[in-house]
Amino acid sequence: MVHGVDNSFASAGFKLKTVHIRGASSTAQADILAASGLYLNQPTLGMDLNDVRTKVQGVGWVKDAKVVRMLPDTVLIAVEERPALAVWQNQGRMKVIDGEGRVITEADPARFPQLPLVVGQGADQAAGLILPAVASRPRLRDRLEALVRVDDRRWDLRLKDGSLIQLPAIDEESALIQLDQLDQRQRILDMGFARIDLRDPEMVAVRPRDAALPGQPAAGGA
């Protein structure tokens, strides 16, 4: 009987013609619409709005959603979107994550080349804390190739020129301030060191690119 009533109202013009999606980027809108299950000419009065909301909130892009029926023929889906923070690489797989480390399943990493790359186990959960600190330092940010999580306790910053900046497990901000000061005085980021070790708060250790590794002979066998 309910189905018959819905069809009667639909015949009178109460059927879906338009879906407005508010608060979502153009990238996310198609995924939200597909997940909603809404379809053209669907009876609007018999529509289960709670069911539509549940489906929409299952989309990786969506943090929260509201669904409003606007008679006679429109539905509004208002969402709070999860902004993409980084591309996370782990065990050979690439995924887009938000600031809470949640994977945005529908997002194709290849479509987000502008996002920073974080690598390793635990990098997804820790990225939200380190990335704002790096992003606030343009000289470091512009040289960054990837942030690599080491033993799920600290970060190595891998630069585009092959340099490696080693951060401590605690008080990363103090280490980055120390790096700022060195860069202001000596332009250390332009020197092409193989490694800048900031793990000891009392000392900064650097290794030139052609230096021998510990335990190895220097060039020429000396």
N, C-alpha and C positions, 0 to 999 in steps of 0.2 A: 504494500500500500504506500509506504514511504517513497519507494522508487517511482510509483505512479504520480504521486504529488510533486516530486522533484521534476519529473518530465512535464507536468502541467505548467509549473512555474517557468520552466525553461522555454516552453512554447510561448509564454507571455513576455519573454525577453530576459529572464533571470538565468542567463547562461554566460559562461566565461568567455570574454573577448580579449581582455588585456591583463597582463601581469606586470606590475611595476616592482622593480628590485632596487631598494634604496640602501646606500651605505656600502655597497660592494664594488670592487674594481671591475673593469671590463673583463679581466682575465677570469674572475671568479663567477661572474653572472651566469654563464652558460652551465657551469657545474651546479649552481644553486637551482636554476630552473629545472634541469634534468632530474635532480634529486627530489624536487617537490612533488612530482607525480601529477602535477596539474596539466590539463589538456584543453584544447579549444572546444568550446560549446559544452563544457562540463556544467551541470546544474550548480548554481552558486549557493542556493539556500540549503541544500543538503550536504554541503562540503564540510568535512571534518577538519577544522582549522588546527586543532591540537595535533592531529596526525601529520598535517603538512609541516607544522613547526618542528616536530620531532625528526622528520626526514631531513629538513633543511639543516638542523643543528648537527646532523651526522656528517655534514660536509666538512672536510678539513679546514677550509677557509673560514668557517663560521665559528665565532666564539659565543654569540647569542643571537636570537632571532625572535621577531614578532610577526604574526600573520594577521592581517586585517581584511575583512570582507567589505568591499565598497559597492553596494548595490547600485545598479542592477547587474553589472557585468565585469567588475574589476576586482582583482586581489592585489593587495600591497604586501610585499615581503620586505621588512626592514631588518637589516643585519648589522651586527658589530663584527667587522672582519678581523681575522688574525693576520697582521702584516707579516710578510715573509722577511726573516732576519738574515738567513745564511743558507748556503748549500752545505750539507753535511755529508762527508765521505767516510764510509766505514765498511771494512771487509769487501771492498770492491764495488759497493753500491753508493749511489748518489741520491740524496733526498733533500727537499726543501723543508726548512724548519722555521717556526716562529720564535718569538722571544722567550717563550717558556720551554723551548726544546721539543715542542710537539711537531710531529711530522705532518705536513700538509700533503696528504696522499695524492690529491688531484693535480698538484703542481709539477710540471715537467722541469727538472733542473736545467735542461738545455736552454730554456726560455728565460733564464735569470743569470746571464753572464755578469751582470753588474753586482751581484751579491757576493760578499766575502765567502771564502771557502774555509770550513773548519774540518779537521781530519782527526779520526781516531775514536776509540771507545770513550764515552763520557763527554765528548766534545759537544754533543747536542744539548746536554743539560747545563754545561758550563759557559756556553757561548754568550748567553745573554748578559753575563757579568763583564766579560773582557772586551767585547766588541765596541761598546760605547766609549771605552777608554782609548781604544785604538782609533776609532773614527774621529775623535776630538783632536787628533794630532795629524794634520794633513800631510806632513813630510813622511811620517811613518805609514799612514794609510795608503798613500799613493804608491809606495814601494812594496806593499804587502802582496805576497802571492797566496799564502795560506797560513792559518793558525793550526798548529799540530799539538794535540793533547798527548802528553807523555805520562804513561802509567796512571792515567785518570787522576792526576794530582797537580800538574803544572802545564805551562804552555811553552812551546818553541814557536817563534815567529819566523816563518820562511819568507825571505824577500825575493823579488823578481830577479835580482842579480846573483842569486845563489847564496847570499849571506844568511846566517842563522842567528837570531837573537834569543838567548835562553833566559826565561823569566823564572823567578822563584815560585815556590809552591804557595807562599803567603805574601801578602803586601805587594801585590803586583803593581799597584799605583805608585808606590815609592820607587820601585825599580824603573818604571816608565818616566817618572820625573827626573831620575838620575840620567836616563838616556836623553831626555830633552835638554838637560843642562850641558851634557857632552856635545850634543849636536849643535847647540847654539854657539858654543865656544870653538869647536873643532870640526864641525860638519862631519861627524863620525859616520853618519849614514851614507855619505858619498865616498868613503874611503875603500869600500869593497872588501872589508874584512870577511874571512871565511866564517868567523864566529865572534859574537859579542856576548860574553857571559855575565849576566846580571844577578846570578843566584846568590852571591855573597854580598850583603849590604855594605860591607866595609871595603870592597875592592871590585873593580871592573876588570875582567880579564878579556883580552882580545887575541885572536890568532889570525895572522896574515893568510891570504889565500894559498900561498906556496909553502907554508910552514909544514914541517913533518908532524905527523900524528904522534902522540906519546908512545914511546917504545919503539919508534921507527927511526932509522938513520936519516940524517939531513940529506938534502940533495947532493949528489956527487959522492956519497958514502962517507962524508966527514963525520 
